[in-house]
Amino acid sequence: MTGTIEDITRADALTVTPDMAIRRAVALLVENKAAGAPVVDDTGTLCGLLTQKDCFRPTLQASYYQEWKGTVGDYMTTKLVTLPASADLMTAAEAFLEHPHRIFPVVDGDRLVGLIRRSDVLAALVRLSN
């Protein structure tokens, strides 16, 4: 397979910041029906990923104690698996086979380029097979 994942990378992906209130971030994920959002600092550098799974603990705690506590930085995943913007479709497919993630940040160095979803890669593979 030739070409990069650039055509299926979502450059307009929802992003959050480490200092954002977790309540606001959870609301954004739900509102946008997003599996997760890259976490970027003030300079646009990728520093984490907030997934729906990461949001369960603060949401359960809030439902029990009737109080939201913490920021995105308190709950985000920092051990990131990313894909370089130059990656080809096969590399992206292999990454989704190797990891349980539904999304990967796409980067150029430390700079976030966008987000790629497992469903986007699958759809691109289906198009190639027809």
N, C-alpha and C positions, 0 to 999 in steps of 0.2 A: 504494500500500500504506500502511496506517495502522498505528499502534502502534510501540512501541519494541522494541529488542532485549532488553529486560529479561526477557522470558519465556524466552529461550533462553540467557541469560548464566549461566554456571556460577559461582555465588558461592562454591562450596566448592572452587575450583580449588587444586591443589597450588601452593605458593609456596616459594621458597628465599630465602636471604639472601646478600648479597655475600661475607660472611666464612665461609660454609659450605664445607667441604672439597669440592672438585670430585668426588672419589670418591663421597662420600655423595650429592651431587646427581645424579650419573649413575645411581647405584643406585635413587634415588627415581623418576627418570623411567622407567627400565626396569621397575621394580616396579609402577608405576601405569599403564604403557603410555601415557605422556603424550608428546605431540609437543614439549612444552616447558613451562616454568613461569615465571610472572612472578617477578622478583627485587624484593623489598621491603626497605627498611631498617627500623631499629628502630621508627620512627614509623608504619610501614605505607605509606610513600610509595613509589610505583613508581620504580625506578631502573634497571631493565633487564629483559631477557628471556633465559632460557637455553633454547636449543632443542637437539633431538637433534643437529643439524648442528654446533652449538657444541661438543658433547661429543666429537666424533670425534677432534680433535687430542689432547686429554689422554688419551683412552682408547688411541689408537694408541701414544702415547709410553709409557704405562704398560705396554702389552703388550710393547713392545720392551725398555724399560729395567727392567721389573719393579718400578717405583716410581711411585706417584701423586704429582704435584706440583701445587700451586696451589689457588686458591679459585674459587668461582663468579665473583667480581669480576674474575678474570684472564681469563675466557673468555666472559662474557655479552655479549650484543648491547646496545649503549646507544643506538643510533640507532633509536628505537622508532616504530612506527606503532601508534597506539591508536585506539580508537573511544569516543566519549562515550556514557555510559549512555543518553542521550536519543536516540541515533541510531535511525533506522528500519531496517527489514529491507532495503530497497532500498539504503541507504547502506552497510550491511554487505556486501551482495552485490557492490556496485561495488568496495569495498575489496579483496575477495578476487579480483576480476577484475584489478585493477590491480597487485597485489602477489603474489609467489610464496609468501607465508606461509600456513601451515595454521591458525594461531591468532593472535588479537589480544587484547591486554589491553583490558578495558573499564574506563574511568575516569570519575570525577566530579572534575574538577580534576586534582590530583596523586594523589588517593586511588584505589587499586585497588578496583573493584567486583567484578570477576570476570574470566572468560576466555570468549571465544567461539571456537568451532571452525568451520572451513569446512564440515564435515559437518553441523553444527547448522543453519547458514544454509541449506544445500541442502535438508535435510529440511523446514525450515519453508516454503521456497518450494514444495516438492512438495505439502505439505499445503494451501497456498493455491490451488494449481492444480487440486485435485480438487473 
